Amino acid sequence: MSEMRTIVPAVFMSSMAGLAFEVLLTRIFSVSLWYHFAFMIISVAMLGLAASGTALSLSSRLRDSGNTGLYTFCLGISMPASYLLTNLIPFDPVRLAWEHAEILYLGLYYLILAIPFFFAGLVIATAFITASGKSGLVYGADLLGAGLGSLGILVLMGTTSPEHAVFILSIVVLAGSFAVSGKRLRVGCALFIAANLSLLLLRPGFTALRMSPYKGLPSALRYPGAEMLHTYCTPFARIDTFRSPAVRFAPGLSLSWLDALPEQIGLAVDGGNTSAVTGIADRKAMAFLSRLPAALPYEIGDRDRVLVLDPGGGLQILLARYYGVHGITGVETNPWQAEIMRKYFGSFSGNLYGATIRTGLGRSWLARHGGTFDLIDISPQGAEPAGSFGIAEDYRFTVEAFRGYLRHLDKDGVLCINLFIIPPPRYELRLLATLATAMESMGMRHADRHIAAIRSWDTISILAKKSPLTGNETAAIRKFARDRWFDPVHIPGIKAEESGIHIKMPSSDYVRALQAVLSPESRGKFMREYLFNVSPVYDRAPFYHYFLKISEIRETYRVMGGKWQFFLEAGFIVPALLLQAASLSALLLLLPAVAIERKRGGRRGGRKILSYFALLGMGYMLVEIPFIQKMILPLENPSYAVAAVLAAILLSSGIGSLASSRFADLRNPVTIAFTALLIAAYGFLMPSVSSVLVHYRPPLSFLLVFLAFLPAGFLMGIPFPMGLKALGERNPHLIPWAWAINGCLSVLAPLCAVLLAMAVGFRNVLLIGALCYLLAFLNLSAWARGSAGYAEH
């Protein structure tokens, strides 16, 4: 019992620190490199945990519970050490095109960043080996620690930068290690705590993260006279403001505008997504607004009530004001960006973010507040694909989203969407296909009569009207384009020769492509034959930015100039990571297999129970990821959804694990079968749950999410300690290998979940997760019968 008083707190602290460090690394990578390398951290973390099981399988000395203090000490010092080392490695994905050494650097990233998770895994797995009979208590401490870590780190990142949070987290872990360690380790803990404090207080610049020089912020700061103004660190984004000659934010500005722009201050989110705040001091220069393609809806009709979604630096709000609109409402997804604009740029921008600016996901806000508008305007930075990352879900441009926008337009209201043109054409084609499908589902049989599109040299503006465009409106669109040197690329009744006048193109294929997508008769054939997948996107699989076709890989490679990096950015990073993770996982699992094979009878009767832990590792993640995805809409922010669902599932699973250690009836294998049935029920009920939760605001929505997932999380916390307890009674030497198997499958499951969701949607991923639990039930039952028969024999 005295040993458990040390083990349980150590497991709780290690799990809390491990998950908190994982969240910190995703934020650090989002800023220093790109979002898709932040995604790699999940794989790195689980591989580190799995490696600890492999190490314990190979070495009996490592299994001594007396090493717990040493492992927590190593965890405390390895977190800042791994961060500082990777910060010194000159890895940059952009240079992969011409420097093969970058592949070696990427491998070093994997190795170094996995070390802290390896030590966290040693603490937890050693506890399972030492106290398998109390596995429910140990697993409960593990899950509760992880749940609190996912919440606590968000609070910490709200007060300091993620790189500083690494050192603060290290101090917390070392303080815990000090409490459970002997004299020598206590001296080491004290020294490293002092070293962390010294770096934070005396040399904070030494800990600053290195940002890729190819991102937007460093590029803008290299211009003569550029200066950084301020950095704002929030739990979900880093926002930088700066001055630079490179700041010239006027998307699609007509080439006929020859005067200077008003003063602008640069705005960068995570160092990459750059826009600007426009000053209003120079009234004359404000005339540039009428030369933007986004001015089209104001030039063809009166707009009294305007809704701007994701205004960013506020350019679209400024545009509405320029045209004399008084009823302006803005909805900004990033609440911290809205607060920064309101607090620090009020007088400079003319108080663009005043009382009428709301925060949240635009379509969710519309569903909750209702109302109708003459114009719903989606700004360029709101439509631009962030990093062109194909696997990122985007609920703003699905068929269901467009239905929502259209329902909140007045009879003659318009929806205006502004996109940056990224050749070859795919973003605009998919958007038009999705928009036309939404219109047709609402009874607008001829969507091409409701839609117009004009292009500038770098943007396309798409106008969708609830009622058919009139002759006067199409004439006004033609005049607007002609006067500002833009080209119409779709107007009802357009002829191919009307386009390509100001923006020269080698052929009229672009206009024909838009016409083919907008026509229900030709859309299917065009989408089948086109190089990219531009089919409509639905909420069940909201991967708007994923365009690749497996059958067209060779031709896509040729069209993209023989650059394989395009495939990583466009979504193939997932199968690439899956292949890499599968290779490393196979190695981690083979080593214990070889070692155990040398012991006669070491694996007798163990195959089914080991498969059981593999199914649990896969099933848990295949359930968790769709749960997160389904909460993005009601919680209005992907980061909120991750935090809320992780906390709900981990904490409720921890409660379930603790309950199973106290109540023997919960450890009946039938509980696992019931868990599978409940998860399957969630698959069919989640759309209804999401539609109910969308009507509530935080913190009430967070509480409702916890309550919604409490039953599933509670039951999902029972199977792992149940199997571990049974394994400890019959084959205790297999516990480290079971831990490694569970960890390796947890590595592969998130990657598989994304690939499956792209193909069959998230609800089916959830049902596959339920199937994993059902198979786990059958495996455990078969193993229990076999073990009983072997014992009798």
Secondary structure, 3 states (H helix, E strand, C coil): CHHHHHHHHHHHHHHHHHHHHHHHHHHHHHHHCCHHHHCHHHHHHHHHHHHHHHHHHHCCHHHCHHHHHHHHHHHHHHHHHHHHHHHHCCCCHHHHHCCCHHHHHHHHHHHHHHHHHHHHHHHHHHHHHHCHHHHHHHHHHHHHHHHHHHHHHHHHHCCCCHHHHHHHHHHHHHHHHHHHCCHHHHHHHHHHHHHHHHHHHHCHHHHCCCCCCCCHHHHHHCCCCCEEEEEEECCCCEEEEEECCCCCCCCCCCCCCCCCCCCEEEEEECCCEEEEEECCCCCHHHHHHHHCHHHHHHHCCCCCEEEEECCCCCHHHHHHHHCCCCEEEEEECCHHHHHHHHHHCHHHHCCCCCCCEEECCHHHHHHHHCCCEEEEEECHHHHCCHHHCCCCCCHHHCHHHHHHHHHCEEEEEEEEEEEECCCCCCHHHHHHHHHHHHHHHCCCCCHHHCEEEEECCCEEEEEEECCCCCHHHHHHHHHHHHHCCCEEEECCCCCHHHCCCCCCCCCCHHHHHHHHHHCHHHHHHHHHHCCCCCCCCCCCCCCCCCCCCHHHHHHHHHHCCCCCHHHHHHHHHHHHHHHHHHHHHHHHHHHHHHHHHCCCCCCCCCHHHHHHHHHHHHHHHHHHHHHHHHCHHHHCCHHHHHHHHHHHHHHHHHHHHHHHHHCHHHHCCHHHHHHHHHHHHHHHHHHHHHHHHCCCCCCHHHHHHHHHHHHHHHHHCCHHHHHHHHHHHHCHHHHHHHHHHHHHHHHHHHHHHHHHHHHHCHHHHHHHHHHHHHHHHHHHHHHHHHHHHHHHC
